[in-house]
Each structure stands twice: as structure tokens, then as C-alpha cells.
Amino acid sequence: MANMPHYRLVLHSPAIEFASSRGKQLFSEALEAGTMEGFFKLISYYQTQSEPGFCGHGTLNVLLNALEVDPERKQKGLCRWFVESMFHCCEPLRKLRVEGITFGKFACLAYCNGANVETFRTPESSIDDFRRHVISCTSSENCHVISLYYRESVNQEGPGHFAPIGGYHAGTDMVLILDVARYKYPPHWLPLTLLWKAMDTPDETTGLPRGYQISLLASLNFPCQIDGCGHESWISVEKYLTEDVPRKLRSENVKDVEDLLSLVFKAAPPAIKDFINWVAEVQRNEDAYTIFTQEKRTWLEEVLKQARVTELFKHVSRWLAYEIPLCNGVATSLGYNEKLLQIAALETVSVTTVTSNGYGQEIREMKSNNGLSLNGLQNQSTVEVLTLLLFAIPQKTWSAIKQEKLLLQFNSLVSTHNLSSLLHEEVVHLRRLLHFLMTDVTA
């Protein structure tokens, strides 16, 4: 009998079960006080997580459906509806079923799927700030607080856990936890101070403190931008661009823009090739990634088209036109490693012609090993995506450039001030992805 599966777990004090007489009284008083406004939307879409590691997925599912975000993907039949299996994150679902997702990936997925998100690890906030956010969101039906806390700190069994906060009772300073692991614990009231202590604990995966997130409906329902959370290559790419590149700039003497591009890309992780290929497939293949409808694919093509008329694109094109023949010819003598050749393999072995793109800008026509032109869909995407990545890197990254003249020049190239509105929106989107994912790396 000792190994028999249990039927739910005992909810220990100081937690108060929502359905108990005391829990109902707290609900009634909080409702009268106006701090249960978000409850009704959440409870309308409340569900039990389907896997042990899916507390994040289950919470995302409740959150996005409560915000009435249109996933623009079919769930079953003709219905569009969020389900846990849509949140692939950056790892296979079979792994996520057991291990779950991190604080940063949760924020990234919520943002990519249409929510405006603010993240607060406990060192970045205070218990008073947390209380103010809880009161503000529970007084509105369009704002929800998500908590990531350590169960043992609230006298429960289990590790870290995501759950939405469904209400607040001011008289007792308690919050309503809508636990998505209902097979373990029912919805219950917890002292806000105890929940704060449970959030102010180190996460086993990242070693960083836990915290809370505020989610509202985005002004644009389900943005069409590149979903960096949805491709596993993005994690290693963003870590390289935001951590390794600044370190390289501080240790090496970069002479000009082309030299700088070589420093950035010749040691880039192989995953950057996968990311570029994925964007190309999105353009080329209707089923390349389920998150992209035809409308979004058209949107992405327009973003990449606008990237082609920037001065930065011109420099990246020129750099590739010069470097790739070298990589295929004398790469060893120049010290280039295989990673740059992997990027180059998407491109070319020779330069054939120079033409105009209609904007007074030269475009170098290149031929790849399989006869595809660089100006063809996949190869052209390489230059465009490299350009977008450079725009997306936080501008402070380039402050390590030693030559003042080059620093001013490159800051001008990557400045977003003069970008078209659509391209500017995409760059801001990518920077937000970087921000959320980097919250799992640095506090």
C-alpha cells in the first residue's frame, strides 16, 4: 500500500482551501472589496496541468485563454484555442513533461503568444511592490499575476511551481492561488508574505531567485514577429551575442566594420545556421512551422525586405561577398574555423554579378554549390537575418569597441531611430526576446 498512488494531498496550514467555509467567506469579502475582478476570466479557463512538469504550460494555457488571445492555430476541427502542446518552447515536449520550463522561457512564451509581460525576480522587486501589483491586477479583469514559488516553503510537497493568482483579500493579506496541479492541491488562499518568501528562493535549474510576472493583453493580438522562443537554436545564439561578443570586443583590436563582422560571426555557434535556415523555411514552406499563417509569412517577408534597404545590410552583404571565397579557399591560413564555413555553406562559392535593387544599393549576385542564388529565398534570408540579429543586440554591447571612430560608425549603423515602423517593431520584438531569455542567465 505504501507505493500506491495517492488521491490528492493534504493542504496544510496556513493555506485555506478555496471551497471551505472560511475560503468562501474570504472570497465573498474580497469580491465585495473589488479585488476578485480577474478571478472570473481565469476561472472560466481554469484547467489541470496534463503532465507533472507542465505547471508552466498549464498556467500559460489558462493565462492566454483568459486574456482571450487568438492563437491563430487550430486546436481541433475549426476551433482555435490554446492547448499545452502548442508551447514547444526551446526544448522537446517529452523533456518538458518532466522538467518543465524556466522563468525566462515562460515570459518569452507568454510574450510571443500575445501577452504584454513584465518580469520581476525577487531581488528586482520588494514585498510592497509585489502587493501593489497583486492589488492592481486583481482589481482588473485584463491583468494577471503569475507566481513562480517553491512549494516546500509554503508547507507543500514538490519543487518550484507556476500558478496564477486569482484574487486578494486585504483584511488577511492573503492571495488566492489557482493551483493548476489540482490532482495534488485544490485552489487555496495563502498569506502574501509566505508566498513572497517562497518566491525568494533559488531555482534549481538556473540557480537564480524565483519571482513573479505580470501579464496583460498586448495591443496587437498575437504579434506576427519571429518567435525566438519557438526555436531551440535561439537560446545559444542569444547567449553568444549578448555575452561572448562583448568579451571578444574588449580583448581584440577591431579596425573596421568588416573586421567587426568577422569577429562576431566567424566564431558564432553552429545553431546560428539552424536559426537562419528556419527563417528561410518559414518563407518558403507553408508548413515549416505551425505558428506562421500565410499572413504572417507575408509580414515576415516585408520585414526582411525592409532590412535590405538599410546601410547595415549593405555592410553584411559586402562582408559575405568578400569572406566566403576566402573561407572556401584559404580559410585555414587565415585562421577561420568550421563555424563560419557552416554559415557560408548556406550561401556561395563565387561572386558573379553586381546589380541594383531599385534603391540605389548594390546587391552582389552569388551562386551556391547547388545553383541557388544568394538573392534566392533561402540565401537572401541569411544576410537579412544576420542584419536583424545585429540590430537586436543591445546597443551597450558595442560600447567595448576600442576605436572611437568605429564605435560612432557602428552605433550609427545599428541605430533604430531611422528604421521603418515595421522593421523597428521587429527589432524591438527581438530585443524583448533577448531580455526574457537572458533573465535565465543573469539576475
Salt bridges, closest charged atoms under 4 A:
GLU29 OE1 - HIS169 NE2 2.61
GLU51 OE2 - ARG97 NE 3.55
GLU68 OE2 - LYS41 NZ 3.72
ASP70 OD2 - ARG80 NH2 2.53
GLU72 OE1 - LYS296 NZ 2.98
GLU91 OE2 - LYS95 NZ 2.90
GLU91 OE1 - LYS105 NZ 2.86
ASP128 OD1 - ARG131 NH1 3.17
ASP129 OD1 - ARG132 NH2 2.24
ASP173 OD2 - ARG131 NH2 2.94
ASP179 OD2 - ARG151 NH2 2.96
ASP179 OD1 - HIS161 NE2 2.79
GLU204 OE1 - ARG210 NH2 2.64
GLU243 OE1 - LYS239 NZ 2.98
ASP244 OD1 - ARG247 NH2 2.46
GLU258 OE2 - HIS315 ND1 3.15
GLU258 OE2 - ARG318 NH1 3.81
ASP274 OD1 - LYS273 NZ 3.91
GLU311 OE2 - LYS314 NZ 3.18
GLU384 OE2 - ARG308 NH1 2.37
ASP440 OD1 - ARG121 NH2 3.09
